[in-house]
C-alpha cells in the first residue's frame, strides 16, 4: 500500500511570514506595551484584551498576541478565561494585602543593605532620579511621573547589582499599579516623591534604622490610601503605538 501523499498548504503571498526572531521581538513589544500601560495606570483592571484588535494595532498574527497574553498571564497581570478571552487582572483585596506585605519585606531589607554598600556615585544617581521625578510632578506629566515614581524602587534594587531582586520588584510594582487602579489610590504623586526623598536622605546618612522605617511607612501609606472604585479604559487608545 502506497504511503499517503503529503498535502500542500497554500500560503497567501500577502501574509507576512514571521521568523522565530520576529515572533519573539513582537511578543516582547506587546508584553512591554501592556505592562507599560499598567505601570503608567492607563490600562484599567477588567479591560478585555481582544486578540484581533491587539493584532491589528501591532500588525502581527493572533498567534503572537496569544503568546504575549500567555506570558502576561504567568506574570499575574492578565486573566485568561475559557470561552471568554483575556482580561486585565482584577486583584482582590487579599491579593493586594499580600503584594504590599511582600514588597514591605523585600524593600525594607533592600534599603538596609544599601545603607551599608552604597557609594557616593550611586547617591548621585538617586538624586538625579529624584530631580526627574520632581520635574515630572511639577509639570503635571502624569504618565512620566507615574513611571518614574515606580522606577525609583527598581533603581534601588539595581544598585545592589541583584538582577533577580530587580526583576521581582518590577513584577510586584506592576501588580501594585493594578491594585492602585482597581482600588483608586488617593496617595498623591507629591506625597510619594517627598517620601522617596526622605528614604534617600536616610540612605545617604547610612542610617539603616531610619531608611527601613521610612520605606515601610511609605509602602504602608500607599496601601492605606486604597479605596474601592474601579474604572474602565479604551484598549484602542491605550495600546496604539506612540509616534
Phi and psi restraints in degrees (value plus and minus 20) as a CYANA .aco file:
   2 UNK   PHI     -92.8   -52.8
   2 UNK   PSI     122.4   162.4
   3 UNK   PHI     -84.7   -44.7
   3 UNK   PSI     129.2   169.2
   4 UNK   PHI     -81.4   -41.4
   4 UNK   PSI     122.2   162.2
   5 UNK   PHI     -97.3   -57.3
   5 UNK   PSI     112.3   152.3
   6 UNK   PHI     -86.4   -46.4
   6 UNK   PSI     116.3   156.3
   7 UNK   PHI    -104.3   -64.3
   7 UNK   PSI     127.9   167.9
   8 UNK   PHI    -118.5   -78.5
   8 UNK   PSI     116.1   156.1
   9 UNK   PHI    -117.4   -77.4
   9 UNK   PSI     101.3   141.3
  10 UNK   PHI    -102.1   -62.1
  10 UNK   PSI     102.4   142.4
  11 UNK   PHI    -124.7   -84.7
  11 UNK   PSI     107.0   147.0
  12 UNK   PHI     -85.2   -45.2
  12 UNK   PSI      99.9   139.9
  13 UNK   PHI     -81.3   -41.3
  13 UNK   PSI     -39.1     0.9
  14 UNK   PHI    -101.4   -61.4
  14 UNK   PSI     -30.5     9.5
  15 UNK   PHI    -101.3   -61.3
  15 UNK   PSI     103.8   143.8
  16 UNK   PHI     -85.7   -45.7
  16 UNK   PSI     116.8   156.8
  17 UNK   PHI    -114.5   -74.5
  17 UNK   PSI     100.8   140.8
  18 UNK   PHI    -116.6   -76.6
  18 UNK   PSI      98.0   138.0
  19 UNK   PHI     -96.2   -56.2
  19 UNK   PSI     142.5   182.5
  20 UNK   PHI     -74.1   -34.1
  20 UNK   PSI     -59.4   -19.4
  21 UNK   PHI     -86.0   -46.0
  21 UNK   PSI     -62.7   -22.7
  22 UNK   PHI     -81.7   -41.7
  22 UNK   PSI     -63.0   -23.0
  23 UNK   PHI     -82.2   -42.2
  23 UNK   PSI     -64.2   -24.2
  24 UNK   PHI     -82.8   -42.8
  24 UNK   PSI     -61.9   -21.9
  25 UNK   PHI     -85.2   -45.2
  25 UNK   PSI     -63.7   -23.7
  26 UNK   PHI     -85.4   -45.4
  26 UNK   PSI     -60.4   -20.4
  27 UNK   PHI     -79.6   -39.6
  27 UNK   PSI     -66.0   -26.0
  28 UNK   PHI     -84.6   -44.6
  28 UNK   PSI     -57.1   -17.1
  29 UNK   PHI     -81.9   -41.9
  29 UNK   PSI     -62.2   -22.2
  30 UNK   PHI     -88.0   -48.0
  30 UNK   PSI     -64.9   -24.9
  31 UNK   PHI     -79.5   -39.5
  31 UNK   PSI     -66.8   -26.8
  32 UNK   PHI     -85.4   -45.4
  32 UNK   PSI     -57.3   -17.3
  33 UNK   PHI     -86.6   -46.6
  33 UNK   PSI     -66.1   -26.1
  34 UNK   PHI     -88.3   -48.3
  34 UNK   PSI     -63.2   -23.2
  35 UNK   PHI     -82.3   -42.3
  35 UNK   PSI     -62.4   -22.4
  36 UNK   PHI     -81.5   -41.5
  36 UNK   PSI     -60.2   -20.2
  37 UNK   PHI     -84.6   -44.6
  37 UNK   PSI     -52.9   -12.9
  38 UNK   PHI     -91.5   -51.5
  38 UNK   PSI     -67.3   -27.3
  39 UNK   PHI     -80.6   -40.6
  39 UNK   PSI     -58.1   -18.1
  40 UNK   PHI    -105.5   -65.5
  40 UNK   PSI     -15.1    24.9
  41 UNK   PHI      41.3    81.3
  41 UNK   PSI      16.8    56.8
  42 UNK   PHI    -121.1   -81.1
  42 UNK   PSI     -40.9    -0.9
  43 UNK   PHI    -128.2   -88.2
  43 UNK   PSI      97.1   137.1
  44 UNK   PHI    -104.8   -64.8
  44 UNK   PSI     128.3   168.3
  45 UNK   PHI     -77.5   -37.5
  45 UNK   PSI     120.4   160.4
  46 UNK   PHI      67.9   107.9
  46 UNK   PSI     -26.7    13.3
  47 UNK   PHI     -84.8   -44.8
  47 UNK   PSI     111.2   151.2
  48 UNK   PHI     -96.6   -56.6
  48 UNK   PSI     109.7   149.7
  49 UNK   PHI    -121.2   -81.2
  49 UNK   PSI      73.9   113.9
  50 UNK   PHI     -96.4   -56.4
  50 UNK   PSI     100.1   140.1
  51 UNK   PHI     -74.9   -34.9
  51 UNK   PSI     -67.9   -27.9
  52 UNK   PHI     -86.1   -46.1
  52 UNK   PSI     -58.6   -18.6
  53 UNK   PHI     -84.4   -44.4
  53 UNK   PSI     -63.5   -23.5
  54 UNK   PHI     -85.0   -45.0
  54 UNK   PSI     -60.3   -20.3
  55 UNK   PHI     -80.2   -40.2
  55 UNK   PSI     -60.4   -20.4
  56 UNK   PHI     -87.9   -47.9
  56 UNK   PSI     -60.6   -20.6
  57 UNK   PHI     -81.8   -41.8
  57 UNK   PSI     -64.2   -24.2
  58 UNK   PHI    -117.2   -77.2
  58 UNK   PSI     -22.1    17.9
  59 UNK   PHI      36.2    76.2
  59 UNK   PSI      31.8    71.8
  60 UNK   PHI    -154.0  -114.0
  60 UNK   PSI     153.6   193.6
  61 UNK   PHI     -97.8   -57.8
  61 UNK   PSI     141.9   181.9
  62 UNK   PHI     -87.5   -47.5
  62 UNK   PSI     -44.1    -4.1
  63 UNK   PHI     -81.9   -41.9
  63 UNK   PSI     -63.4   -23.4
  64 UNK   PHI     -84.0   -44.0
  64 UNK   PSI     -63.0   -23.0
  65 UNK   PHI     -80.9   -40.9
  65 UNK   PSI     -61.9   -21.9
  66 UNK   PHI     -82.1   -42.1
  66 UNK   PSI     -59.2   -19.2
  67 UNK   PHI     -82.4   -42.4
  67 UNK   PSI     -62.3   -22.3
  68 UNK   PHI     -84.5   -44.5
  68 UNK   PSI     -62.9   -22.9
  69 UNK   PHI     -86.2   -46.2
  69 UNK   PSI     -56.0   -16.0
  70 UNK   PHI     -83.3   -43.3
  70 UNK   PSI     -61.1   -21.1
  71 UNK   PHI     -84.6   -44.6
  71 UNK   PSI     -63.0   -23.0
  72 UNK   PHI     -85.8   -45.8
  72 UNK   PSI     -51.9   -11.9
  73 UNK   PHI     -86.1   -46.1
  73 UNK   PSI     -60.6   -20.6
  74 UNK   PHI     -84.2   -44.2
  74 UNK   PSI     -50.1   -10.1
  75 UNK   PHI    -103.6   -63.6
  75 UNK   PSI     -17.7    22.3
  76 UNK   PHI      46.7    86.7
  76 UNK   PSI       3.0    43.0
  77 UNK   PHI    -117.8   -77.8
  77 UNK   PSI     -37.2     2.8
  78 UNK   PHI    -153.6  -113.6
  78 UNK   PSI     121.3   161.3
  79 UNK   PHI    -125.6   -85.6
  79 UNK   PSI     108.2   148.2
  80 UNK   PHI    -121.8   -81.8
  80 UNK   PSI      97.9   137.9
  81 UNK   PHI    -133.3   -93.3
  81 UNK   PSI     103.8   143.8
  82 UNK   PHI     -74.3   -34.3
  82 UNK   PSI     113.5   153.5
  83 UNK   PHI      48.3    88.3
  83 UNK   PSI     -20.4    19.6
  84 UNK   PHI    -139.4   -99.4
  84 UNK   PSI     -51.9   -11.9
  85 UNK   PHI      91.8   131.8
  85 UNK   PSI    -177.7  -137.7
  86 UNK   PHI    -126.2   -86.2
  86 UNK   PSI     120.5   160.5
  87 UNK   PHI    -157.0  -117.0
  87 UNK   PSI     124.5   164.5
  88 UNK   PHI     -80.5   -40.5
  88 UNK   PSI     114.9   154.9
  89 UNK   PHI     -79.0   -39.0
  89 UNK   PSI     128.9   168.9
  90 UNK   PHI    -140.9  -100.9
  90 UNK   PSI      69.3   109.3
  91 UNK   PHI     -82.0   -42.0
  91 UNK   PSI     123.8   163.8
  92 UNK   PHI    -102.1   -62.1
  92 UNK   PSI     146.9   186.9
  93 UNK   PHI     -82.7   -42.7
  93 UNK   PSI     -55.5   -15.5
  94 UNK   PHI     -87.1   -47.1
  94 UNK   PSI     -60.9   -20.9
  95 UNK   PHI     -83.5   -43.5
  95 UNK   PSI     -60.7   -20.7
  96 UNK   PHI     -79.2   -39.2
  96 UNK   PSI     -64.6   -24.6
  97 UNK   PHI     -80.5   -40.5
  97 UNK   PSI     -63.1   -23.1
  98 UNK   PHI     -87.5   -47.5
  98 UNK   PSI     -59.2   -19.2
  99 UNK   PHI     -83.1   -43.1
  99 UNK   PSI     -66.3   -26.3
 100 UNK   PHI     -89.6   -49.6
 100 UNK   PSI     -52.6   -12.6
 101 UNK   PHI     -82.8   -42.8
 101 UNK   PSI     -64.7   -24.7
 102 UNK   PHI     -84.3   -44.3
 102 UNK   PSI     -64.5   -24.5
 103 UNK   PHI     -80.2   -40.2
 103 UNK   PSI     -62.1   -22.1
 104 UNK   PHI     -81.2   -41.2
 104 UNK   PSI     -65.1   -25.1
 105 UNK   PHI     -82.5   -42.5
 105 UNK   PSI     -67.4   -27.4
 106 UNK   PHI     -89.8   -49.8
 106 UNK   PSI     -67.6   -27.6
 107 UNK   PHI     -97.4   -57.4
 107 UNK   PSI     -49.1    -9.1
 108 UNK   PHI     -86.5   -46.5
 108 UNK   PSI     -63.3   -23.3
 109 UNK   PHI     -85.5   -45.5
 109 UNK   PSI     -56.7   -16.7
 110 UNK   PHI     -82.5   -42.5
 110 UNK   PSI     -67.3   -27.3
 111 UNK   PHI     -89.9   -49.9
 111 UNK   PSI     -49.5    -9.5
 112 UNK   PHI     -83.1   -43.1
 112 UNK   PSI     -62.6   -22.6
 113 UNK   PHI     -86.0   -46.0
 113 UNK   PSI     -58.7   -18.7
 114 UNK   PHI     -81.8   -41.8
 114 UNK   PSI     -56.8   -16.8
 115 UNK   PHI     -77.7   -37.7
 115 UNK   PSI     -54.1   -14.1
 116 UNK   PHI    -103.6   -63.6
 116 UNK   PSI     -42.2    -2.2
 117 UNK   PHI    -140.1  -100.1
 117 UNK   PSI     -32.5     7.5
 118 UNK   PHI     -88.4   -48.4
 118 UNK   PSI     126.5   166.5
 119 UNK   PHI    -123.9   -83.9
 119 UNK   PSI     146.6   186.6
 120 UNK   PHI     -82.6   -42.6
 120 UNK   PSI     -55.3   -15.3
 121 UNK   PHI     -84.0   -44.0
 121 UNK   PSI     -58.2   -18.2
 122 UNK   PHI     -90.7   -50.7
 122 UNK   PSI     -54.7   -14.7
 123 UNK   PHI     -80.6   -40.6
 123 UNK   PSI     -62.9   -22.9
 124 UNK   PHI     -81.1   -41.1
 124 UNK   PSI     -58.0   -18.0
 125 UNK   PHI     -83.1   -43.1
 125 UNK   PSI     -62.8   -22.8
 126 UNK   PHI     -85.2   -45.2
 126 UNK   PSI     -59.4   -19.4
 127 UNK   PHI     -84.5   -44.5
 127 UNK   PSI     -58.4   -18.4
 128 UNK   PHI     -83.9   -43.9
 128 UNK   PSI     -59.6   -19.6
 129 UNK   PHI     -84.8   -44.8
 129 UNK   PSI     -61.3   -21.3
 130 UNK   PHI     -83.7   -43.7
 130 UNK   PSI     -56.9   -16.9
 131 UNK   PHI     -82.8   -42.8
 131 UNK   PSI     -61.7   -21.7
 132 UNK   PHI     -84.0   -44.0
 132 UNK   PSI     -60.7   -20.7
 133 UNK   PHI     -78.3   -38.3
 133 UNK   PSI     -70.0   -30.0
 134 UNK   PHI     -78.7   -38.7
 134 UNK   PSI     -62.2   -22.2
 135 UNK   PHI     -86.6   -46.6
 135 UNK   PSI     -62.0   -22.0
 136 UNK   PHI     -86.0   -46.0
 136 UNK   PSI     -58.9   -18.9
 137 UNK   PHI     -85.2   -45.2
 137 UNK   PSI     -64.1   -24.1
 138 UNK   PHI     -84.2   -44.2
 138 UNK   PSI     -56.7   -16.7
 139 UNK   PHI     -97.8   -57.8
 139 UNK   PSI     -33.8     6.2
 140 UNK   PHI      52.7    92.7
 140 UNK   PSI       5.9    45.9
 141 UNK   PHI    -101.1   -61.1
 141 UNK   PSI      72.2   112.2
 142 UNK   PHI     -81.5   -41.5
 142 UNK   PSI     -67.7   -27.7
 143 UNK   PHI     -83.5   -43.5
 143 UNK   PSI     -65.2   -25.2
 144 UNK   PHI     -89.0   -49.0
 144 UNK   PSI     -64.1   -24.1
 145 UNK   PHI     -85.6   -45.6
 145 UNK   PSI     -56.2   -16.2
 146 UNK   PHI     -84.8   -44.8
 146 UNK   PSI     -63.3   -23.3
 147 UNK   PHI     -86.0   -46.0
 147 UNK   PSI     -63.3   -23.3
 148 UNK   PHI     -86.1   -46.1
 148 UNK   PSI     -60.3   -20.3
 149 UNK   PHI     -83.7   -43.7
 149 UNK   PSI     -55.6   -15.6
 150 UNK   PHI     -93.4   -53.4
 150 UNK   PSI     -63.3   -23.3
 151 UNK   PHI     -82.3   -42.3
 151 UNK   PSI     -45.5    -5.5
 152 UNK   PHI     -70.7   -30.7
 152 UNK   PSI     -63.1   -23.1
 153 UNK   PHI     -90.5   -50.5
 153 UNK   PSI     -55.0   -15.0
 154 UNK   PHI     -89.4   -49.4
 154 UNK   PSI     -59.9   -19.9
 155 UNK   PHI     -79.8   -39.8
 155 UNK   PSI     -62.0   -22.0
 156 UNK   PHI     -77.4   -37.4
 156 UNK   PSI     -63.9   -23.9
 157 UNK   PHI     -85.9   -45.9
 157 UNK   PSI     -60.1   -20.1
 158 UNK   PHI     -84.2   -44.2
 158 UNK   PSI     -50.5   -10.5
 159 UNK   PHI     -86.2   -46.2
 159 UNK   PSI     -39.3     0.7
 160 UNK   PHI    -107.2   -67.2
 160 UNK   PSI     -19.9    20.1
 161 UNK   PHI      36.4    76.4
 161 UNK   PSI      19.5    59.5
 162 UNK   PHI    -139.5   -99.5
 162 UNK   PSI      77.8   117.8
 163 UNK   PHI     -84.3   -44.3
 163 UNK   PSI     -56.6   -16.6
 164 UNK   PHI     -85.9   -45.9
 164 UNK   PSI     -63.6   -23.6
 165 UNK   PHI     -82.4   -42.4
 165 UNK   PSI     -65.1   -25.1
 166 UNK   PHI     -80.8   -40.8
 166 UNK   PSI     -61.6   -21.6
 167 UNK   PHI     -86.6   -46.6
 167 UNK   PSI     -60.2   -20.2
 168 UNK   PHI     -84.3   -44.3
 168 UNK   PSI     -64.6   -24.6
 169 UNK   PHI     -82.0   -42.0
 169 UNK   PSI     -61.7   -21.7
 170 UNK   PHI     -82.0   -42.0
 170 UNK   PSI     -62.9   -22.9
 171 UNK   PHI     -84.7   -44.7
 171 UNK   PSI     -63.1   -23.1
 172 UNK   PHI     -85.7   -45.7
 172 UNK   PSI     -54.7   -14.7
 173 UNK   PHI     -84.8   -44.8
 173 UNK   PSI     -62.1   -22.1
 174 UNK   PHI     -80.1   -40.1
 174 UNK   PSI     -62.0   -22.0
 175 UNK   PHI     -89.4   -49.4
 175 UNK   PSI     -54.7   -14.7
 176 UNK   PHI     -83.9   -43.9
 176 UNK   PSI     -58.2   -18.2
 177 UNK   PHI     -87.0   -47.0
 177 UNK   PSI     -58.3   -18.3
 178 UNK   PHI     -81.3   -41.3
 178 UNK   PSI     -62.1   -22.1
 179 UNK   PHI     -82.8   -42.8
 179 UNK   PSI     -63.7   -23.7
 180 UNK   PHI     -83.3   -43.3
 180 UNK   PSI     -55.0   -15.0
 181 UNK   PHI     -90.9   -50.9
 181 UNK   PSI     -64.1   -24.1
 182 UNK   PHI     -82.0   -42.0
 182 UNK   PSI     -60.6   -20.6
 183 UNK   PHI    -131.8   -91.8
 183 UNK   PSI      -7.8    32.2
 184 UNK   PHI      28.8    68.8
 184 UNK   PSI      64.4   104.4
 185 UNK   PHI     -88.3   -48.3
 185 UNK   PSI     114.7   154.7
 186 UNK   PHI    -118.9   -78.9
 186 UNK   PSI     -10.9    29.1
 187 UNK   PHI     -93.4   -53.4
 187 UNK   PSI      97.1   137.1
 188 UNK   PHI     -98.5   -58.5
 188 UNK   PSI     138.8   178.8
 189 UNK   PHI     -83.1   -43.1
 189 UNK   PSI     -59.2   -19.2
 190 UNK   PHI     -79.3   -39.3
 190 UNK   PSI     -64.0   -24.0
 191 UNK   PHI     -84.4   -44.4
 191 UNK   PSI     -65.2   -25.2
 192 UNK   PHI     -80.8   -40.8
 192 UNK   PSI     -63.8   -23.8
 193 UNK   PHI     -82.2   -42.2
 193 UNK   PSI     -64.1   -24.1
 194 UNK   PHI     -81.0   -41.0
 194 UNK   PSI     -60.7   -20.7
 195 UNK   PHI     -88.2   -48.2
 195 UNK   PSI     -55.4   -15.4
 196 UNK   PHI     -82.1   -42.1
 196 UNK   PSI     -63.0   -23.0
 197 UNK   PHI     -80.3   -40.3
 197 UNK   PSI     -60.9   -20.9
 198 UNK   PHI     -84.8   -44.8
 198 UNK   PSI     -58.8   -18.8
 199 UNK   PHI     -83.6   -43.6
 199 UNK   PSI     -65.1   -25.1
 200 UNK   PHI     -85.9   -45.9
 200 UNK   PSI     -58.6   -18.6
 201 UNK   PHI     -77.4   -37.4
 201 UNK   PSI     -63.6   -23.6
 202 UNK   PHI     -88.1   -48.1
 202 UNK   PSI     -59.5   -19.5
 203 UNK   PHI     -83.6   -43.6
 203 UNK   PSI     -61.4   -21.4
 204 UNK   PHI     -83.3   -43.3
 204 UNK   PSI     -54.4   -14.4
 205 UNK   PHI     -97.5   -57.5
 205 UNK   PSI     -26.1    13.9
 206 UNK   PHI      39.8    79.8
 206 UNK   PSI      15.8    55.8
 207 UNK   PHI    -115.8   -75.8
 207 UNK   PSI      72.7   112.7
 208 UNK   PHI     -79.8   -39.8
 208 UNK   PSI     -66.5   -26.5
 209 UNK   PHI     -81.6   -41.6
 209 UNK   PSI     -65.4   -25.4
 210 UNK   PHI     -87.4   -47.4
 210 UNK   PSI     -61.9   -21.9
 211 UNK   PHI     -82.4   -42.4
 211 UNK   PSI     -66.0   -26.0
 212 UNK   PHI     -86.7   -46.7
 212 UNK   PSI     -59.1   -19.1
 213 UNK   PHI     -85.6   -45.6
 213 UNK   PSI     -63.7   -23.7
 214 UNK   PHI     -86.7   -46.7
 214 UNK   PSI     -58.8   -18.8
 215 UNK   PHI     -86.1   -46.1
 215 UNK   PSI     -63.2   -23.2
 216 UNK   PHI     -81.9   -41.9
 216 UNK   PSI     -62.3   -22.3
 217 UNK   PHI     -83.7   -43.7
 217 UNK   PSI     -58.8   -18.8
 218 UNK   PHI     -81.2   -41.2
 218 UNK   PSI     -69.7   -29.7
 219 UNK   PHI     -88.0   -48.0
 219 UNK   PSI     -57.6   -17.6
 220 UNK   PHI     -82.6   -42.6
 220 UNK   PSI     -59.4   -19.4
 221 UNK   PHI     -85.2   -45.2
 221 UNK   PSI     -63.0   -23.0
 222 UNK   PHI     -80.6   -40.6
 222 UNK   PSI     -64.9   -24.9
 223 UNK   PHI     -85.7   -45.7
 223 UNK   PSI     -60.5   -20.5
 224 UNK   PHI     -84.5   -44.5
 224 UNK   PSI     -46.9    -6.9
 225 UNK   PHI    -108.9   -68.9
 225 UNK   PSI      -6.5    33.5
 226 UNK   PHI    -103.0   -63.0
 226 UNK   PSI     121.7   161.7
 227 UNK   PHI    -163.8  -123.8
 227 UNK   PSI     132.8   172.8
 228 UNK   PHI     -95.8   -55.8
 228 UNK   PSI      97.6   137.6
 229 UNK   PHI    -194.2  -154.2
 229 UNK   PSI      47.0    87.0
 230 UNK   PHI     -85.5   -45.5
 230 UNK   PSI     134.1   174.1
 231 UNK   PHI    -145.4  -105.4
 231 UNK   PSI    -185.6  -145.6
 232 UNK   PHI    -165.7  -125.7
 232 UNK   PSI     140.8   180.8
 233 UNK   PHI    -165.6  -125.6
 233 UNK   PSI     143.5   183.5
 234 UNK   PHI    -114.8   -74.8
 234 UNK   PSI      99.7   139.7
 235 UNK   PHI     -82.9   -42.9
 235 UNK   PSI     -59.0   -19.0
 236 UNK   PHI     -79.8   -39.8
 236 UNK   PSI     -66.1   -26.1
 237 UNK   PHI     -90.6   -50.6
 237 UNK   PSI     -55.5   -15.5
 238 UNK   PHI     -91.1   -51.1
 238 UNK   PSI     -64.3   -24.3
 239 UNK   PHI    -115.2   -75.2
 239 UNK   PSI     -27.6    12.4
 240 UNK   PHI     -78.8   -38.8
 240 UNK   PSI     101.8   141.8
 241 UNK   PHI     -74.3   -34.3
 241 UNK   PSI     116.2   156.2
 242 UNK   PHI     -97.7   -57.7
 242 UNK   PSI     125.5   165.5
